[in-house]
Amino acid sequence: MLTQSNMNISINKSWDLEKSETVARLYEEAFGAKFSSAIPDKTKRLAILSRSFIPEFSYVAVIGDEVVGLAGFQVPEGSLTGGMSFSKLQQELGAFSGLWAGLVLSLFERKPKLGELVMDGIVVDGNYRGSGIGSELLDSIISHARDNGFDTVRLDVIDSNPRARKLYESKGFVAIKTEHFPYLKWLIGFSGSTTMVLKVVSQ
């Protein structure tokens, strides 16, 4: 197993847009099932993702020149996938398909409250999972929230990802609400999620 001791990992805020296709493939690896009902064609999905990212609302894990992990976030000023608007989707997919994609993706929309940073998912390349990269990315998001005066960090973890929930709990996140929606599993790929919140302690 690869470990931090035999890797030179760099955690950086933002990234160069020339890495957009690599980041889109990473995002697809983790969340493709969630997006597949909205944009069934994988090639189109990857293309739209790569053109919709706003890198400044994310942290990346880099080994050498390779992006191997990503953590996105949403604040009132914007979000990692903020470029994926209704108009953008209709421009890329056509009127009907774009409308359908927008409606499906709106089911995942979570607006931050005042003083709150919302996590937009953590992705780690399959070849590097279990090496602590996800934990480092999460620490970077928490530090960003603390350094920028946020009171809380909020995220949703799906019911089929207990490993992620265990990581969040280890960092102090507390479950505040669980929702079950089995009637939507055919559409979004999961049947429930838990909202977790971390109170940010100023140093």
N, C-alpha and C positions, 0 to 999 in steps of 0.2 A: 504493500500500500504506500502511496506517495504521502509524505508528511511535510509539515512546514520546515522541518529540519533539513530536508534535502531539496527544497525549492526556494528560489529567491522571488518572493511574492511582493508586489508593489500594489498598494491600494491608492487609487487616484480619484479625485473628484473630476467629473466630466471626461470626455474623450474626443478624439478627432473624428469628424464625420466620415472620413475615409474608412473607418472601422464599422460603419453602419450595417453592412451586409453580414459581417461576423457577429455583431451584436444581435441582429435580427435572427440569425440561425440559433444563437443561444436562447433567445427569448422563445422562439418556436419550440425548441426542445422541451422547455418547461411548461409553456402555456399554449402550445398549438392546439391541444384538444379543446381548450376553452374558446379559442377563436375560430375553430373549424366550422361551427354552425353559422357564424357571421360571414366568414369568407371561406367557402369550401375549397377553393383552388389554392393549394399550398404555394405554388409559384407566385400567384397574385398576392397572397397573404404576406409572404416574405418581402416582396417588393414594396407593398404599402407600409409594412412595419419599418423597413429601412429608411423610408422617406418621411416617417412620422415622428421619429425620436427627437427629443430636445435634450442633448447630452448633459447640459448643466444641472439637470434634476436627477442626477444619478452618481453612483460611485462604481468604479470597475476594479477588478482584480486583474493584474497583468503579470505574466511571466515572460521575461524577455520582451518581445514585441507582440505577444499574443494575449488577447483578451480572453480570460478563462472564467470570469464571473462578473455579475452585474447585480446591483441593487438600485432600484428606482424609487423615487418618492414624489409626493404631490404636496404642494403648498399653495396658498392663494395666488402666488405669482405664476404658477404653471406646474407641469408634470412631465415625466419622461415620455409618455405617449400623447402629449398634448397636441401634437400635430394631426392626430387622427380625428378630425372633425367631420360632421355630417357632410359638409360641402366637399371636403377632401375625398371622402368615401364615394360620394356620387360622381365626382370628377373621375376617380380611378375605376369605378365599377359600373357606372351607368346609373340612371335614376332609380330604377326599382331595386336592383341588387345593392346599391349604395344605401337606400332607405332601410332595407332589411338588415344590412350589416350594422347600421347605426342604431336601430332599435334593439338588436341583440346585445351589442356592446354597451348600451345604456344600462343594461341589467347589472353590469359590473361597476358602474360609476359610483364613486364615493368621494364626496366633497369634504375637504377638511373644515373643521369648526375653527373658531377663533382660538389662536394659540396652539393649534394642533398640526402636526406633520403626519401625513398618511403614507404608509409604506405601499409601494407599487410592485412588490414581489422581489424575491431573491432568486437568482439563477446561477448555477455553477456547472461548468462543463462536466459531462459525465465521466471523463477521464480523471477528474480532480476531486470528485466528491469524497467526503470523509477525511479531507486533509485540513479542515479548519477554515477554508476560504469563506464559506457562508457565515460563519461566526464573526470573522474579521469584517466582512461587509456590513453585517448588522451593527457591529460596534461603531463603524464609521457613520452610519445613519444616526445612531443614538447620539454620538458626539456632535454631529452636525446640528441636531435638534437642540442640544444643550448650548452649543456655542452661538446659536442664532436666536435664543430666547424663547423657544417653544416650551409649552407646559407639558404636553403629552405627545406620545407617538402611538398611532393607531394602525392596526392591520387586521385583515381577515385571513383566516387559515381554513382551507376546505377540509371536510370530514375525512377525505381519503389520503391525507398527508400528516399522519401522526408524528413523523420524524421532524417536520418543520415546527409543529406545535411544541414538541419537546425542547427544541432549540430556543424558541421564543420564551418559554417558561423559565429556562435556565438564565435568561437575561433579565428576568423580573416582570415580564408581561403577564397580565392577569386577564382571564376570560371574563367578559362582562355580559355577553349575549350570544346565544346559539340559535340559529334559525334552521329549520328543516323545510325543504321544498322538493320532495321526490318527484312531483309532477313536472319539474323543469330539468330533470337529469338528462332526458333525451336531447335537450336543447343546449345545455351549458356543460354537461359532462360530469357534474357532481350533484349531490342531493342535499347538501347542507354545509354550513360554514359557521365558524365561531369568530366573533369580534374580540380582539385582545387589545389592551391598552397598557402602556408603560408611562408612569409619571416620571417626568424628567427632573432630576435633582441637580440644581445649579451647584457649581463648584466654587 
